[in-house]
Amino acid sequence: MHMRILKAFSGASMLAMAAVCAPVAMAQGAADAPRVLSTQTGTIAFGDEMASQTLDIRRSENGVVVDVIPIGTEWDPVIMLKDPATGATIVEDDDGGNGLASQVVLGPEVSGTLELQVRSMSGATMGGQVPSQFVVIMREFMPIEINATDIAIGSSTPGSLPASGTQFFAFSGVAGQSVEIAVNADNDAFDPNIALFTAMAAGRGDPLAENDDGQDTLNSFLSFVFPQTGEYVLRVSEIGDAGGGFTVELKAGPEVSGPEALRPIGIGETREMALANTGDGEPAALIALSDAAKRAIRGGRGQLVVTLRGANGQVDPVLAAGFLTPIGFASQAEDDDGGDELDSRLELDVSAMREGDWLDNFRLAPRAYNEGVYALELTVE
């Protein structure tokens, strides 16, 4: 078993607050306090939807933390950092800092001039109220050291926690790759809880995914798709204070289906596919009807019955049907659990779609509530 020391983000929002409230105390603080690079204030005026400021990001060895802290009134800032040259959003956040404060961490590769946009979660400031005021603090990224045990995908390793303890495990992931993480306790008294972080964020409370009591047991299970290539850290803790031994197992998850599985589907056809959770309820795939299916509908077929099944009774699918529009997919019908057990089922009257380009723009949108990659079976009858 190989142990290594990882440098991760230290949650220092309270230090940022101290910089606002007591700058002299900060100057006299400990030598390892994060160095404040700049501080500026801002206001969202009456009736405005946002405030915009320019930030000069200087290259830093460990990166830069940007805190936007509301002051004066209880309001909730939402922030975006944009590239002023292209208008592209680099990062956004709400409540990533202390309390209602927003916070983003910029890696050492980010430098130059960025536009900071600050909005209120509740919308534009209304007349008769105090304007929404805030402080923007930029400070050096302050890594902390975490002792982590190396583990590779395709392997397992034992671990042990004292009562109310925590243990970390480090491994590498490739963008688009899926992984299944299981932590199984050695005895029934120990209830493990797991949380997955990027290596940089392993010291703060914003996991990429977490689980307690996966797969109908007290053990923990996660299925996850890596958003980017890099180092990841798994934190194992417990619910309760019994402590105990456990085994961490990392397995390669199923591969996401390619274009062949997502080709147009015909009437009387059943299609198996593996899809990845996209978050925010967005469709995991959009599947058109085949040319033969469209000819059958234009020739007089008036109804389709579409069923979406999950694998092994562990996947909870959701099925939507709708149309492609210039601004994206517009759902017209949706079902969850309308079929057998967790299956989804839609009975669609398609007779009104015979004219114009309705059938050409028609799409079935399968997804599931499960995290990571999941297996589905789509049937059109």
N, C-alpha and C positions, 0 to 999 in steps of 0.2 A: 504494500500500500504506500503510495507516494503522496506526501504532504507538500503543499507549496503555499506561499503567501501571496495573496492577491491584493492589489490596491483598488479600492472601491470608493464610491461617493460617500461622504459623511453628511448626514442630514444636519445642515447648519442654518436652517431658517431662523432659529432663535438668535443666532449670532447676527444674522442680517437685521433682525428686529433691533438688537442692541445697537447696531451701527446707526439706526435712525434715532433711537431714543437717547443714546449716551455715547456720542462719538469720542469724547475724551476718555471714557472708560475703555473703549475699544483700543485706543492708541496705547493704553497702558496695560493691555491684556496679555495673555500668554503668548509666547513666541510662535506657537503652532496655530494661532487663530488665522482664519482665512484672510488674505490681504484684499481689502476693498479697493477696486480699481476706479470706480466712479459712482457718484450718487446724483440723481436728478429727480425733480418732481414733475408732476403733470396733472392735468384736470380735464375731465370730460364735461364740457360746458352744457348749459341748459339746452335741451332739444337735440344735441349732437348724439350720434350713434357711437362715435369712437373718438379717441385721441391718437395722434400719430407723432412719433418721435424718431430721431435718427440715433443709432447706436454705433459707435466706433469700436469694433472688436479687434483687439490686438492679439497676435498669435501668442499662445501660452503653452508651456510644456505639458500641462495636465488638462487644459481646457478652461472654460469660463462658465460661471453660474450667473444667470440673470433672474433676479427676484423682482416681482411687481407686487407691492404690498399696499392694500387699501388703507387709507387713513381718514379720520374725521367722521365718517359715517359707516354703518354696517352695509357694505355692498360687496359684490362678488365680481372681481375682474377676470376677464378672459383675454388671453394674449395670443398674438401671432407675430412671428418674426419672418419677414419677407426679404427677398432679394430685390432691391429697388430697380435694378436693371431689367429684370425679367418679370417681376411681379409674382414669382413663384413663392409659395409658402415653404419655409425651411422647417419650422417646427411650431406647434401650438400647444397651449396648456390651459387647464382650469383646475384650481385647487391643488396644484402639485407642490406648493410650499406649505408654510405653517398656517393652519386655519383656512381662511378664504384666499390667502395669497397664491399667486401663480408663480411657477418656477420652471425654467428650462436649463438644461446643461448642454453646452456647446463643446464639442470635441476639439482637440488641439489643431485639427485641420481647418477649422472655421476661423476666418479673419476677414477684415474689411468692413465696409459700411453696410449696415442692415437697417431696415425700417421696422420699428416696433409699433404694432397696432394694439390698442387697449380698448376693450369693450366691456360693458356691464352685462352680466348674465341676464338681468331683468329687462334689458333694452335701453332705449334712450332716456337720459335724465329729463324729468318733467319739471315744468315751472313750479315755483313755490318750495322746491326742495333744495337742500345743500348740494352743490356740484360734487360729482364723484372725483375725489382727489386720491392721488397715489404717489408712491415713491418707487423709483427704479434704482436697484442696486446691482452693479456688476462686480463680481469678486472672483478670485482665483478658485478653481476647482481644488478641493481639499481632500485628497484620497486618504482612506484609512486602510489598515492592513487586516485581512481576513485569512485565517488558516483554513485551507480547503483541501479536501482529499481528491486526487485525480481519479476520474472514472471515464470510460469511453463508451460510446454507444455500441451496443452489442455485448455488454458485460454487466456483471453485478458485483457488489461489494458489501460487506457487513458494516454496521455502525452501531453506536450505543450512545444513549443520552442519559445524563443524570436527571433527576427531577427538575422539570422546568428548563432544561438545557436546550442548546441549539447546535447543530452541526452543518457544515457547508461541504458541498461537492462540486467540483469544477470539471467542465467538459467543453468541447468545441462543437459548433453547429454550422451548417452550410445553408445559405438562403434558399428557401423553398423546400428544404428537407423536413420531413416529419419525424417526430420521436414520441415514443410512449414511455412514460416514467411511472414506475410503481415503487412504493415503499410499503413493505409488508412487515408488520410487527411480529416479534417472536412470541408474544403472549397477549391474551385478550385484555389485560389491564392497560396496555400501552396504546394510545390513540394518536397516531402520527398525523402531522399537518405539513404540507409541502408548499413551497413558493418558488417560482422560477424568475430569475433576474438576468439582465446582462451583467457581465463582470463589473462594469463601471458602476452600476446602480445597486450592487448587492448589499450595500450598507444602509440603504434607505427603504422606506415603506411602500414602494410602488412596484409590486411584482408584475411581470408580464402575464402570469397565470398562477393560480393557486388552487389547492384542493384539500378537502378533508372528507373522509368517508366516501371514497370513490368506489364504483361498482358494487354498491349495496353492502359494503362492509365498513369496519372502522379503519381499514387500510386506506392509503391515499393513492390516487391514480390521475395522471394528466396525459392528454394527447395534445401535442403542440406542433405548430409549423414555424420554423425559424424565420423571422422577418429579414435577417441579414446574417452574413457570415461573420463569425467571431466567437469570443469566449462567453460562456454562460455559467451561471452558478445556481445550484439547487440548495435551498435552505430547508432543513428538516427540523421541525420543532414538535411540540405535542400539545394536545388539548387535555389539560389536567396537569398533574404533577407526579405521576407514577414513575416516569422514567422507564428505560428498558432498551433491549436490543432490537435491531431491525435489519432488513436487507434492502438496499437500493438496487433496482434493476432498470437499465436503459435499453430499449429495443428500438430498432428502426421501424418507423410507422409505414403504413401503405403509401405508395407513390400516388400523387394526384393524377387523375386521368388526363390523357392527352386529347388532341383534337378528334381522334377516332371515336372515343366514347361520347363525345359531345356533338357528333354530327346530327343532322336532322333525323327525327324519329318517325316511323310509320305506324299506321293503324295495325293492331295485332302484334306489335313488337314489344319485347321486354329488354331493357338496357341496364346493365350493371355499370356502376361508376364509383370512383372514389373522389370526393370533393373536400376542399379545405374551408373551414370556417373563416368568413371574411369580416366578421364583426358588424355591429350596428344593424343587424337584420338585413343586410344586403344579400341578393341572390348569389349563391356559390357558382351558378352556371345559368346560361340562357340557351335553351334548346328549341330549335325551330321544328316545324312539321316538314316531313318529306314531300317531295313533289307529288308522289302517288297519293299521299294523304290529302293534299290540297285539291287534287283532281277529284277525289271521292267526295269531298265536301261540296265542291262546285257542281258536281254531278247529282247532288240530292241528299247526301248524308247530312243529318241535322244534329247529331249528338256525339260527343266524345266522353268516355269515362277514363279518367287518368288517375292512376294509383301510384303512390310513392311509399316504398317500404324501406325500413332500416335493417341493418345487419344484426343478427343474433339477439334481437329484442333489446339491445343496448343503445340503439340510435333512435332519436326522436325526430322524425322528418317533418318538414313544413313544405307545402306545395303551393305555388302561386301561378296564375295564368294572366297574361296581359299582353301589352304591345310595346314595341320599340317606338320611341318618340325622339325628336331632336334633342331633348334634354335627358334622355335615359329611359329606363324601363318603367312603365306605368302599370301597376298591378290592377286587375279588374276583378279577380276572385282569388281567395286564399283559404286553405284549410290546414288544420292541425288536429290529428287524432280522429278524423271523420271516418276512417276505415277500421279495419280490425286492430284492436289494441292501440299501438302508437302510430299505425299507418295513417297516411293522409290520402284523401280521395276527393276528387272534383268531378261533378257531372256538368258538362258544359254544353249549352245550346250554341252551336256554331253556324246555324242557318243564316244569321244576319251578316256573316262574314264573307259571303260568296262574292259580293260585288266589290270593286275597287281593289286596294292593296292591303286590306285587313289581314288576309291569310299570310301574305308575305311578311308582314310585321308581327305576326303572332308568335309568342314565345312561352314556353313552360320554364318556370324558375324553381328548381329544387334547391333546398338547403336543409340544415338540421340545427337543433339547439346545441348539439354537442360541440366541444372544443376540438381543435386539431383537425385531423383528416378522418373522414368517416365514409363507410360504404353504403351506397343506396341502390335501389332497384326501381326503375321507372317503367311503367306499363301504360300503353295507350290502347284503348279498345273502342 
